[in-house]
């Protein structure tokens, strides 16, 4: 075998060997990349919803705590008349409604409940589905005659 034929055989082998990617390999790589990007986008969207929910719960809890402190510092004899069935809205959460319940079945120990419901996206957080502050037909899921919500504060206030 002479040197010229050896070089020619090596050139032929180099041209037939595959150094790049085939179309099938590129399609598989792009499919994996698209799947990974969709998963990342889904997680990002889910985190955004959770951040909004957390923010709204924080705002509603702080507002309810402020109102509960106002109720505690008011005159015991006026709590039922001033606060029972009181509805309020939160400025920082659009489409929100809060309600105060005062159970005075024991005149010396009042049970005060504050519930806050709000619209988040297409979903209402809490039992007050129409956000009117009134327990409508079909809203009381657990049949306790009050509007329940994720943000609900309950305390007892004693007559001192």
Chimera marker file (.cmm) of the C-alpha trace (Angstrom):
<marker_set name="trace">
<marker id="1" x="0.000" y="0.000" z="0.000" r="1" g="1" b="0" radius="0.5"/>
<marker id="2" x="1.455" y="3.288" z="-1.016" r="1" g="1" b="0" radius="0.5"/>
<marker id="3" x="1.150" y="6.596" z="0.749" r="1" g="1" b="0" radius="0.5"/>
<marker id="4" x="-1.346" y="8.083" z="-1.752" r="1" g="1" b="0" radius="0.5"/>
<marker id="5" x="-3.890" y="5.291" z="-1.376" r="1" g="1" b="0" radius="0.5"/>
<marker id="6" x="-3.495" y="5.417" z="2.429" r="1" g="1" b="0" radius="0.5"/>
<marker id="7" x="-4.326" y="9.139" z="2.442" r="1" g="1" b="0" radius="0.5"/>
<marker id="8" x="-7.282" y="8.605" z="0.124" r="1" g="1" b="0" radius="0.5"/>
<marker id="9" x="-8.720" y="5.907" z="2.374" r="1" g="1" b="0" radius="0.5"/>
<marker id="10" x="-8.317" y="8.170" z="5.426" r="1" g="1" b="0" radius="0.5"/>
<marker id="11" x="-10.059" y="11.061" z="3.642" r="1" g="1" b="0" radius="0.5"/>
<marker id="12" x="-12.981" y="8.808" z="2.717" r="1" g="1" b="0" radius="0.5"/>
<marker id="13" x="-13.300" y="7.592" z="6.307" r="1" g="1" b="0" radius="0.5"/>
<marker id="14" x="-13.281" y="11.185" z="7.623" r="1" g="1" b="0" radius="0.5"/>
<marker id="15" x="-16.033" y="12.290" z="5.253" r="1" g="1" b="0" radius="0.5"/>
<marker id="16" x="-18.340" y="9.437" z="6.191" r="1" g="1" b="0" radius="0.5"/>
<marker id="17" x="-17.819" y="9.798" z="9.969" r="1" g="1" b="0" radius="0.5"/>
<marker id="18" x="-20.469" y="11.881" z="11.765" r="1" g="1" b="0" radius="0.5"/>
<marker id="19" x="-19.151" y="14.936" z="13.587" r="1" g="1" b="0" radius="0.5"/>
<marker id="20" x="-22.446" y="16.934" z="13.970" r="1" g="1" b="0" radius="0.5"/>
<marker id="21" x="-25.956" y="16.328" z="15.276" r="1" g="1" b="0" radius="0.5"/>
<marker id="22" x="-28.683" y="14.657" z="13.305" r="1" g="1" b="0" radius="0.5"/>
<marker id="23" x="-32.116" y="16.190" z="12.911" r="1" g="1" b="0" radius="0.5"/>
<marker id="24" x="-33.604" y="13.595" z="15.264" r="1" g="1" b="0" radius="0.5"/>
<marker id="25" x="-31.064" y="14.439" z="17.977" r="1" g="1" b="0" radius="0.5"/>
<marker id="26" x="-31.849" y="18.152" z="17.606" r="1" g="1" b="0" radius="0.5"/>
<marker id="27" x="-35.603" y="17.510" z="17.878" r="1" g="1" b="0" radius="0.5"/>
<marker id="28" x="-35.129" y="15.447" z="21.046" r="1" g="1" b="0" radius="0.5"/>
<marker id="29" x="-32.909" y="18.154" z="22.581" r="1" g="1" b="0" radius="0.5"/>
<marker id="30" x="-35.451" y="20.881" z="21.779" r="1" g="1" b="0" radius="0.5"/>
<marker id="31" x="-38.266" y="18.727" z="23.205" r="1" g="1" b="0" radius="0.5"/>
<marker id="32" x="-36.391" y="18.282" z="26.482" r="1" g="1" b="0" radius="0.5"/>
<marker id="33" x="-35.628" y="22.013" z="26.590" r="1" g="1" b="0" radius="0.5"/>
<marker id="34" x="-39.277" y="22.928" z="25.926" r="1" g="1" b="0" radius="0.5"/>
<marker id="35" x="-40.459" y="20.548" z="28.668" r="1" g="1" b="0" radius="0.5"/>
<marker id="36" x="-37.974" y="22.035" z="31.158" r="1" g="1" b="0" radius="0.5"/>
<marker id="37" x="-39.017" y="25.610" z="30.291" r="1" g="1" b="0" radius="0.5"/>
<marker id="38" x="-42.710" y="24.742" z="30.706" r="1" g="1" b="0" radius="0.5"/>
<marker id="39" x="-41.999" y="23.192" z="34.110" r="1" g="1" b="0" radius="0.5"/>
<marker id="40" x="-40.065" y="26.284" z="35.215" r="1" g="1" b="0" radius="0.5"/>
<marker id="41" x="-42.884" y="28.564" z="34.000" r="1" g="1" b="0" radius="0.5"/>
<marker id="42" x="-45.476" y="26.469" z="35.877" r="1" g="1" b="0" radius="0.5"/>
<marker id="43" x="-43.468" y="26.670" z="39.116" r="1" g="1" b="0" radius="0.5"/>
<marker id="44" x="-43.019" y="30.438" z="38.654" r="1" g="1" b="0" radius="0.5"/>
<marker id="45" x="-46.781" y="30.925" z="38.175" r="1" g="1" b="0" radius="0.5"/>
<marker id="46" x="-47.590" y="28.770" z="41.195" r="1" g="1" b="0" radius="0.5"/>
<marker id="47" x="-45.121" y="30.724" z="43.351" r="1" g="1" b="0" radius="0.5"/>
<marker id="48" x="-46.685" y="33.989" z="42.202" r="1" g="1" b="0" radius="0.5"/>
<marker id="49" x="-50.141" y="32.789" z="43.322" r="1" g="1" b="0" radius="0.5"/>
<marker id="50" x="-48.743" y="31.641" z="46.673" r="1" g="1" b="0" radius="0.5"/>
<marker id="51" x="-47.046" y="35.007" z="47.218" r="1" g="1" b="0" radius="0.5"/>
<marker id="52" x="-50.329" y="36.824" z="46.544" r="1" g="1" b="0" radius="0.5"/>
<marker id="53" x="-52.210" y="34.495" z="48.902" r="1" g="1" b="0" radius="0.5"/>
<marker id="54" x="-49.615" y="34.986" z="51.631" r="1" g="1" b="0" radius="0.5"/>
<marker id="55" x="-49.732" y="38.761" z="51.203" r="1" g="1" b="0" radius="0.5"/>
<marker id="56" x="-53.538" y="38.831" z="51.425" r="1" g="1" b="0" radius="0.5"/>
<marker id="57" x="-53.585" y="36.569" z="54.495" r="1" g="1" b="0" radius="0.5"/>
<marker id="58" x="-51.048" y="38.850" z="56.174" r="1" g="1" b="0" radius="0.5"/>
<marker id="59" x="-53.070" y="42.001" z="55.403" r="1" g="1" b="0" radius="0.5"/>
<marker id="60" x="-56.356" y="40.416" z="56.531" r="1" g="1" b="0" radius="0.5"/>
<marker id="61" x="-54.823" y="39.046" z="59.737" r="1" g="1" b="0" radius="0.5"/>
<marker id="62" x="-53.283" y="42.384" z="60.681" r="1" g="1" b="0" radius="0.5"/>
<marker id="63" x="-56.544" y="44.236" z="60.022" r="1" g="1" b="0" radius="0.5"/>
<marker id="64" x="-58.500" y="41.659" z="62.057" r="1" g="1" b="0" radius="0.5"/>
<marker id="65" x="-56.033" y="41.896" z="64.942" r="1" g="1" b="0" radius="0.5"/>
<marker id="66" x="-56.398" y="45.683" z="64.957" r="1" g="1" b="0" radius="0.5"/>
<marker id="67" x="-60.184" y="45.422" z="65.035" r="1" g="1" b="0" radius="0.5"/>
<marker id="68" x="-60.043" y="42.745" z="67.750" r="1" g="1" b="0" radius="0.5"/>
<marker id="69" x="-57.879" y="45.038" z="69.884" r="1" g="1" b="0" radius="0.5"/>
<marker id="70" x="-60.373" y="47.866" z="69.324" r="1" g="1" b="0" radius="0.5"/>
<marker id="71" x="-63.200" y="45.567" z="70.482" r="1" g="1" b="0" radius="0.5"/>
<marker id="72" x="-61.250" y="44.468" z="73.578" r="1" g="1" b="0" radius="0.5"/>
<marker id="73" x="-60.588" y="48.047" z="74.659" r="1" g="1" b="0" radius="0.5"/>
<marker id="74" x="-64.194" y="49.198" z="74.175" r="1" g="1" b="0" radius="0.5"/>
<marker id="75" x="-66.801" y="49.184" z="76.903" r="1" g="1" b="0" radius="0.5"/>
<marker id="76" x="-68.026" y="45.653" z="77.619" r="1" g="1" b="0" radius="0.5"/>
<marker id="77" x="-71.679" y="46.721" z="77.738" r="1" g="1" b="0" radius="0.5"/>
<marker id="78" x="-71.444" y="48.199" z="74.212" r="1" g="1" b="0" radius="0.5"/>
<marker id="79" x="-69.601" y="45.381" z="72.432" r="1" g="1" b="0" radius="0.5"/>
<marker id="80" x="-72.699" y="43.491" z="71.299" r="1" g="1" b="0" radius="0.5"/>
<marker id="81" x="-74.578" y="46.560" z="70.083" r="1" g="1" b="0" radius="0.5"/>
<marker id="82" x="-71.559" y="48.218" z="68.438" r="1" g="1" b="0" radius="0.5"/>
<marker id="83" x="-69.851" y="45.229" z="66.808" r="1" g="1" b="0" radius="0.5"/>
<marker id="84" x="-72.279" y="42.317" z="66.272" r="1" g="1" b="0" radius="0.5"/>
<marker id="85" x="-72.755" y="41.737" z="62.506" r="1" g="1" b="0" radius="0.5"/>
<marker id="86" x="-70.429" y="44.651" z="61.720" r="1" g="1" b="0" radius="0.5"/>
<marker id="87" x="-69.119" y="44.355" z="58.147" r="1" g="1" b="0" radius="0.5"/>
<marker id="88" x="-65.983" y="46.033" z="56.873" r="1" g="1" b="0" radius="0.5"/>
<marker id="89" x="-63.774" y="46.080" z="53.785" r="1" g="1" b="0" radius="0.5"/>
<marker id="90" x="-60.007" y="46.136" z="53.517" r="1" g="1" b="0" radius="0.5"/>
<marker id="91" x="-58.504" y="48.914" z="51.409" r="1" g="1" b="0" radius="0.5"/>
<marker id="92" x="-55.420" y="46.866" z="50.534" r="1" g="1" b="0" radius="0.5"/>
<marker id="93" x="-57.373" y="43.855" z="49.215" r="1" g="1" b="0" radius="0.5"/>
<marker id="94" x="-59.840" y="44.691" z="46.458" r="1" g="1" b="0" radius="0.5"/>
<marker id="95" x="-63.116" y="42.762" z="46.667" r="1" g="1" b="0" radius="0.5"/>
<marker id="96" x="-62.833" y="41.863" z="50.331" r="1" g="1" b="0" radius="0.5"/>
<marker id="97" x="-65.412" y="41.668" z="53.083" r="1" g="1" b="0" radius="0.5"/>
<marker id="98" x="-65.005" y="41.091" z="56.801" r="1" g="1" b="0" radius="0.5"/>
<marker id="99" x="-67.668" y="40.421" z="59.392" r="1" g="1" b="0" radius="0.5"/>
<marker id="100" x="-67.751" y="40.406" z="63.199" r="1" g="1" b="0" radius="0.5"/>
<marker id="101" x="-69.935" y="38.012" z="65.173" r="1" g="1" b="0" radius="0.5"/>
<marker id="102" x="-70.591" y="38.499" z="68.892" r="1" g="1" b="0" radius="0.5"/>
<marker id="103" x="-72.180" y="35.566" z="70.721" r="1" g="1" b="0" radius="0.5"/>
<marker id="104" x="-73.724" y="36.930" z="73.922" r="1" g="1" b="0" radius="0.5"/>
<marker id="105" x="-75.489" y="33.745" z="75.058" r="1" g="1" b="0" radius="0.5"/>
<marker id="106" x="-73.403" y="34.093" z="78.250" r="1" g="1" b="0" radius="0.5"/>
<marker id="107" x="-73.787" y="37.761" z="79.279" r="1" g="1" b="0" radius="0.5"/>
<marker id="108" x="-70.582" y="37.666" z="81.350" r="1" g="1" b="0" radius="0.5"/>
<marker id="109" x="-68.395" y="36.041" z="78.667" r="1" g="1" b="0" radius="0.5"/>
<marker id="110" x="-68.730" y="37.142" z="75.049" r="1" g="1" b="0" radius="0.5"/>
<marker id="111" x="-67.465" y="35.039" z="72.150" r="1" g="1" b="0" radius="0.5"/>
<marker id="112" x="-66.156" y="37.347" z="69.412" r="1" g="1" b="0" radius="0.5"/>
<marker id="113" x="-65.372" y="35.995" z="65.924" r="1" g="1" b="0" radius="0.5"/>
<marker id="114" x="-63.898" y="38.022" z="63.062" r="1" g="1" b="0" radius="0.5"/>
<marker id="115" x="-63.832" y="36.492" z="59.560" r="1" g="1" b="0" radius="0.5"/>
<marker id="116" x="-62.380" y="38.035" z="56.402" r="1" g="1" b="0" radius="0.5"/>
<marker id="117" x="-63.159" y="36.760" z="52.881" r="1" g="1" b="0" radius="0.5"/>
<marker id="118" x="-61.758" y="38.067" z="49.592" r="1" g="1" b="0" radius="0.5"/>
<marker id="119" x="-61.666" y="37.440" z="45.863" r="1" g="1" b="0" radius="0.5"/>
<marker id="120" x="-58.316" y="36.230" z="44.569" r="1" g="1" b="0" radius="0.5"/>
<marker id="121" x="-58.204" y="35.661" z="40.840" r="1" g="1" b="0" radius="0.5"/>
<marker id="122" x="-61.340" y="33.677" z="40.014" r="1" g="1" b="0" radius="0.5"/>
<marker id="123" x="-61.629" y="32.130" z="43.488" r="1" g="1" b="0" radius="0.5"/>
<marker id="124" x="-63.205" y="33.456" z="46.698" r="1" g="1" b="0" radius="0.5"/>
<marker id="125" x="-61.199" y="32.724" z="49.832" r="1" g="1" b="0" radius="0.5"/>
<marker id="126" x="-63.750" y="31.928" z="52.562" r="1" g="1" b="0" radius="0.5"/>
<marker id="127" x="-67.409" y="30.933" z="52.684" r="1" g="1" b="0" radius="0.5"/>
<marker id="128" x="-68.882" y="34.305" z="51.664" r="1" g="1" b="0" radius="0.5"/>
<marker id="129" x="-68.997" y="33.500" z="47.931" r="1" g="1" b="0" radius="0.5"/>
<marker id="130" x="-70.810" y="36.698" z="46.916" r="1" g="1" b="0" radius="0.5"/>
<marker id="131" x="-68.791" y="38.915" z="49.315" r="1" g="1" b="0" radius="0.5"/>
<marker id="132" x="-71.809" y="40.679" z="50.769" r="1" g="1" b="0" radius="0.5"/>
<marker id="133" x="-71.068" y="39.980" z="54.451" r="1" g="1" b="0" radius="0.5"/>
<marker id="134" x="-74.289" y="37.999" z="54.846" r="1" g="1" b="0" radius="0.5"/>
<marker id="135" x="-74.560" y="34.238" z="55.131" r="1" g="1" b="0" radius="0.5"/>
<marker id="136" x="-76.537" y="33.297" z="52.028" r="1" g="1" b="0" radius="0.5"/>
<marker id="137" x="-78.128" y="29.981" z="51.118" r="1" g="1" b="0" radius="0.5"/>
<marker id="138" x="-75.469" y="27.353" z="50.379" r="1" g="1" b="0" radius="0.5"/>
<marker id="139" x="-72.541" y="29.337" z="51.773" r="1" g="1" b="0" radius="0.5"/>
<marker id="140" x="-72.391" y="27.796" z="55.256" r="1" g="1" b="0" radius="0.5"/>
<marker id="141" x="-70.471" y="24.619" z="54.411" r="1" g="1" b="0" radius="0.5"/>
<marker id="142" x="-70.002" y="23.399" z="57.996" r="1" g="1" b="0" radius="0.5"/>
<marker id="143" x="-73.443" y="24.583" z="59.224" r="1" g="1" b="0" radius="0.5"/>
<marker id="144" x="-72.184" y="26.686" z="62.161" r="1" g="1" b="0" radius="0.5"/>
<marker id="145" x="-74.263" y="29.763" z="61.198" r="1" g="1" b="0" radius="0.5"/>
<marker id="146" x="-71.239" y="32.033" z="60.690" r="1" g="1" b="0" radius="0.5"/>
<marker id="147" x="-69.065" y="32.828" z="57.674" r="1" g="1" b="0" radius="0.5"/>
<marker id="148" x="-65.780" y="30.948" z="57.997" r="1" g="1" b="0" radius="0.5"/>
<marker id="149" x="-62.555" y="31.845" z="56.265" r="1" g="1" b="0" radius="0.5"/>
<marker id="150" x="-58.842" y="31.209" z="56.152" r="1" g="1" b="0" radius="0.5"/>
<marker id="151" x="-58.440" y="34.371" z="58.222" r="1" g="1" b="0" radius="0.5"/>
<marker id="152" x="-60.693" y="33.945" z="61.240" r="1" g="1" b="0" radius="0.5"/>
<marker id="153" x="-59.952" y="35.195" z="64.747" r="1" g="1" b="0" radius="0.5"/>
<marker id="154" x="-61.924" y="33.960" z="67.746" r="1" g="1" b="0" radius="0.5"/>
<marker id="155" x="-61.615" y="35.206" z="71.323" r="1" g="1" b="0" radius="0.5"/>
<marker id="156" x="-63.615" y="35.414" z="74.518" r="1" g="1" b="0" radius="0.5"/>
<marker id="157" x="-64.036" y="38.693" z="76.349" r="1" g="1" b="0" radius="0.5"/>
<marker id="158" x="-65.002" y="38.609" z="80.015" r="1" g="1" b="0" radius="0.5"/>
<marker id="159" x="-66.925" y="41.281" z="81.894" r="1" g="1" b="0" radius="0.5"/>
<marker id="160" x="-64.454" y="42.741" z="84.392" r="1" g="1" b="0" radius="0.5"/>
<link id1="1" id2="2" r="1" g="1" b="0" radius="0.2"/>
<link id1="2" id2="3" r="1" g="1" b="0" radius="0.2"/>
<link id1="3" id2="4" r="1" g="1" b="0" radius="0.2"/>
<link id1="4" id2="5" r="1" g="1" b="0" radius="0.2"/>
<link id1="5" id2="6" r="1" g="1" b="0" radius="0.2"/>
<link id1="6" id2="7" r="1" g="1" b="0" radius="0.2"/>
<link id1="7" id2="8" r="1" g="1" b="0" radius="0.2"/>
<link id1="8" id2="9" r="1" g="1" b="0" radius="0.2"/>
<link id1="9" id2="10" r="1" g="1" b="0" radius="0.2"/>
<link id1="10" id2="11" r="1" g="1" b="0" radius="0.2"/>
<link id1="11" id2="12" r="1" g="1" b="0" radius="0.2"/>
<link id1="12" id2="13" r="1" g="1" b="0" radius="0.2"/>
<link id1="13" id2="14" r="1" g="1" b="0" radius="0.2"/>
<link id1="14" id2="15" r="1" g="1" b="0" radius="0.2"/>
<link id1="15" id2="16" r="1" g="1" b="0" radius="0.2"/>
<link id1="16" id2="17" r="1" g="1" b="0" radius="0.2"/>
<link id1="17" id2="18" r="1" g="1" b="0" radius="0.2"/>
<link id1="18" id2="19" r="1" g="1" b="0" radius="0.2"/>
<link id1="19" id2="20" r="1" g="1" b="0" radius="0.2"/>
<link id1="20" id2="21" r="1" g="1" b="0" radius="0.2"/>
<link id1="21" id2="22" r="1" g="1" b="0" radius="0.2"/>
<link id1="22" id2="23" r="1" g="1" b="0" radius="0.2"/>
<link id1="23" id2="24" r="1" g="1" b="0" radius="0.2"/>
<link id1="24" id2="25" r="1" g="1" b="0" radius="0.2"/>
<link id1="25" id2="26" r="1" g="1" b="0" radius="0.2"/>
<link id1="26" id2="27" r="1" g="1" b="0" radius="0.2"/>
<link id1="27" id2="28" r="1" g="1" b="0" radius="0.2"/>
<link id1="28" id2="29" r="1" g="1" b="0" radius="0.2"/>
<link id1="29" id2="30" r="1" g="1" b="0" radius="0.2"/>
<link id1="30" id2="31" r="1" g="1" b="0" radius="0.2"/>
<link id1="31" id2="32" r="1" g="1" b="0" radius="0.2"/>
<link id1="32" id2="33" r="1" g="1" b="0" radius="0.2"/>
<link id1="33" id2="34" r="1" g="1" b="0" radius="0.2"/>
<link id1="34" id2="35" r="1" g="1" b="0" radius="0.2"/>
<link id1="35" id2="36" r="1" g="1" b="0" radius="0.2"/>
<link id1="36" id2="37" r="1" g="1" b="0" radius="0.2"/>
<link id1="37" id2="38" r="1" g="1" b="0" radius="0.2"/>
<link id1="38" id2="39" r="1" g="1" b="0" radius="0.2"/>
<link id1="39" id2="40" r="1" g="1" b="0" radius="0.2"/>
<link id1="40" id2="41" r="1" g="1" b="0" radius="0.2"/>
<link id1="41" id2="42" r="1" g="1" b="0" radius="0.2"/>
<link id1="42" id2="43" r="1" g="1" b="0" radius="0.2"/>
<link id1="43" id2="44" r="1" g="1" b="0" radius="0.2"/>
<link id1="44" id2="45" r="1" g="1" b="0" radius="0.2"/>
<link id1="45" id2="46" r="1" g="1" b="0" radius="0.2"/>
<link id1="46" id2="47" r="1" g="1" b="0" radius="0.2"/>
<link id1="47" id2="48" r="1" g="1" b="0" radius="0.2"/>
<link id1="48" id2="49" r="1" g="1" b="0" radius="0.2"/>
<link id1="49" id2="50" r="1" g="1" b="0" radius="0.2"/>
<link id1="50" id2="51" r="1" g="1" b="0" radius="0.2"/>
<link id1="51" id2="52" r="1" g="1" b="0" radius="0.2"/>
<link id1="52" id2="53" r="1" g="1" b="0" radius="0.2"/>
<link id1="53" id2="54" r="1" g="1" b="0" radius="0.2"/>
<link id1="54" id2="55" r="1" g="1" b="0" radius="0.2"/>
<link id1="55" id2="56" r="1" g="1" b="0" radius="0.2"/>
<link id1="56" id2="57" r="1" g="1" b="0" radius="0.2"/>
<link id1="57" id2="58" r="1" g="1" b="0" radius="0.2"/>
<link id1="58" id2="59" r="1" g="1" b="0" radius="0.2"/>
<link id1="59" id2="60" r="1" g="1" b="0" radius="0.2"/>
<link id1="60" id2="61" r="1" g="1" b="0" radius="0.2"/>
<link id1="61" id2="62" r="1" g="1" b="0" radius="0.2"/>
<link id1="62" id2="63" r="1" g="1" b="0" radius="0.2"/>
<link id1="63" id2="64" r="1" g="1" b="0" radius="0.2"/>
<link id1="64" id2="65" r="1" g="1" b="0" radius="0.2"/>
<link id1="65" id2="66" r="1" g="1" b="0" radius="0.2"/>
<link id1="66" id2="67" r="1" g="1" b="0" radius="0.2"/>
<link id1="67" id2="68" r="1" g="1" b="0" radius="0.2"/>
<link id1="68" id2="69" r="1" g="1" b="0" radius="0.2"/>
<link id1="69" id2="70" r="1" g="1" b="0" radius="0.2"/>
<link id1="70" id2="71" r="1" g="1" b="0" radius="0.2"/>
<link id1="71" id2="72" r="1" g="1" b="0" radius="0.2"/>
<link id1="72" id2="73" r="1" g="1" b="0" radius="0.2"/>
<link id1="73" id2="74" r="1" g="1" b="0" radius="0.2"/>
<link id1="74" id2="75" r="1" g="1" b="0" radius="0.2"/>
<link id1="75" id2="76" r="1" g="1" b="0" radius="0.2"/>
<link id1="76" id2="77" r="1" g="1" b="0" radius="0.2"/>
<link id1="77" id2="78" r="1" g="1" b="0" radius="0.2"/>
<link id1="78" id2="79" r="1" g="1" b="0" radius="0.2"/>
<link id1="79" id2="80" r="1" g="1" b="0" radius="0.2"/>
<link id1="80" id2="81" r="1" g="1" b="0" radius="0.2"/>
<link id1="81" id2="82" r="1" g="1" b="0" radius="0.2"/>
<link id1="82" id2="83" r="1" g="1" b="0" radius="0.2"/>
<link id1="83" id2="84" r="1" g="1" b="0" radius="0.2"/>
<link id1="84" id2="85" r="1" g="1" b="0" radius="0.2"/>
<link id1="85" id2="86" r="1" g="1" b="0" radius="0.2"/>
<link id1="86" id2="87" r="1" g="1" b="0" radius="0.2"/>
<link id1="87" id2="88" r="1" g="1" b="0" radius="0.2"/>
<link id1="88" id2="89" r="1" g="1" b="0" radius="0.2"/>
<link id1="89" id2="90" r="1" g="1" b="0" radius="0.2"/>
<link id1="90" id2="91" r="1" g="1" b="0" radius="0.2"/>
<link id1="91" id2="92" r="1" g="1" b="0" radius="0.2"/>
<link id1="92" id2="93" r="1" g="1" b="0" radius="0.2"/>
<link id1="93" id2="94" r="1" g="1" b="0" radius="0.2"/>
<link id1="94" id2="95" r="1" g="1" b="0" radius="0.2"/>
<link id1="95" id2="96" r="1" g="1" b="0" radius="0.2"/>
<link id1="96" id2="97" r="1" g="1" b="0" radius="0.2"/>
<link id1="97" id2="98" r="1" g="1" b="0" radius="0.2"/>
<link id1="98" id2="99" r="1" g="1" b="0" radius="0.2"/>
<link id1="99" id2="100" r="1" g="1" b="0" radius="0.2"/>
<link id1="100" id2="101" r="1" g="1" b="0" radius="0.2"/>
<link id1="101" id2="102" r="1" g="1" b="0" radius="0.2"/>
<link id1="102" id2="103" r="1" g="1" b="0" radius="0.2"/>
<link id1="103" id2="104" r="1" g="1" b="0" radius="0.2"/>
<link id1="104" id2="105" r="1" g="1" b="0" radius="0.2"/>
<link id1="105" id2="106" r="1" g="1" b="0" radius="0.2"/>
<link id1="106" id2="107" r="1" g="1" b="0" radius="0.2"/>
<link id1="107" id2="108" r="1" g="1" b="0" radius="0.2"/>
<link id1="108" id2="109" r="1" g="1" b="0" radius="0.2"/>
<link id1="109" id2="110" r="1" g="1" b="0" radius="0.2"/>
<link id1="110" id2="111" r="1" g="1" b="0" radius="0.2"/>
<link id1="111" id2="112" r="1" g="1" b="0" radius="0.2"/>
<link id1="112" id2="113" r="1" g="1" b="0" radius="0.2"/>
<link id1="113" id2="114" r="1" g="1" b="0" radius="0.2"/>
<link id1="114" id2="115" r="1" g="1" b="0" radius="0.2"/>
<link id1="115" id2="116" r="1" g="1" b="0" radius="0.2"/>
<link id1="116" id2="117" r="1" g="1" b="0" radius="0.2"/>
<link id1="117" id2="118" r="1" g="1" b="0" radius="0.2"/>
<link id1="118" id2="119" r="1" g="1" b="0" radius="0.2"/>
<link id1="119" id2="120" r="1" g="1" b="0" radius="0.2"/>
<link id1="120" id2="121" r="1" g="1" b="0" radius="0.2"/>
<link id1="121" id2="122" r="1" g="1" b="0" radius="0.2"/>
<link id1="122" id2="123" r="1" g="1" b="0" radius="0.2"/>
<link id1="123" id2="124" r="1" g="1" b="0" radius="0.2"/>
<link id1="124" id2="125" r="1" g="1" b="0" radius="0.2"/>
<link id1="125" id2="126" r="1" g="1" b="0" radius="0.2"/>
<link id1="126" id2="127" r="1" g="1" b="0" radius="0.2"/>
<link id1="127" id2="128" r="1" g="1" b="0" radius="0.2"/>
<link id1="128" id2="129" r="1" g="1" b="0" radius="0.2"/>
<link id1="129" id2="130" r="1" g="1" b="0" radius="0.2"/>
<link id1="130" id2="131" r="1" g="1" b="0" radius="0.2"/>
<link id1="131" id2="132" r="1" g="1" b="0" radius="0.2"/>
<link id1="132" id2="133" r="1" g="1" b="0" radius="0.2"/>
<link id1="133" id2="134" r="1" g="1" b="0" radius="0.2"/>
<link id1="134" id2="135" r="1" g="1" b="0" radius="0.2"/>
<link id1="135" id2="136" r="1" g="1" b="0" radius="0.2"/>
<link id1="136" id2="137" r="1" g="1" b="0" radius="0.2"/>
<link id1="137" id2="138" r="1" g="1" b="0" radius="0.2"/>
<link id1="138" id2="139" r="1" g="1" b="0" radius="0.2"/>
<link id1="139" id2="140" r="1" g="1" b="0" radius="0.2"/>
<link id1="140" id2="141" r="1" g="1" b="0" radius="0.2"/>
<link id1="141" id2="142" r="1" g="1" b="0" radius="0.2"/>
<link id1="142" id2="143" r="1" g="1" b="0" radius="0.2"/>
<link id1="143" id2="144" r="1" g="1" b="0" radius="0.2"/>
<link id1="144" id2="145" r="1" g="1" b="0" radius="0.2"/>
<link id1="145" id2="146" r="1" g="1" b="0" radius="0.2"/>
<link id1="146" id2="147" r="1" g="1" b="0" radius="0.2"/>
<link id1="147" id2="148" r="1" g="1" b="0" radius="0.2"/>
<link id1="148" id2="149" r="1" g="1" b="0" radius="0.2"/>
<link id1="149" id2="150" r="1" g="1" b="0" radius="0.2"/>
<link id1="150" id2="151" r="1" g="1" b="0" radius="0.2"/>
<link id1="151" id2="152" r="1" g="1" b="0" radius="0.2"/>
<link id1="152" id2="153" r="1" g="1" b="0" radius="0.2"/>
<link id1="153" id2="154" r="1" g="1" b="0" radius="0.2"/>
<link id1="154" id2="155" r="1" g="1" b="0" radius="0.2"/>
<link id1="155" id2="156" r="1" g="1" b="0" radius="0.2"/>
<link id1="156" id2="157" r="1" g="1" b="0" radius="0.2"/>
<link id1="157" id2="158" r="1" g="1" b="0" radius="0.2"/>
<link id1="158" id2="159" r="1" g="1" b="0" radius="0.2"/>
<link id1="159" id2="160" r="1" g="1" b="0" radius="0.2"/>
</marker_set>
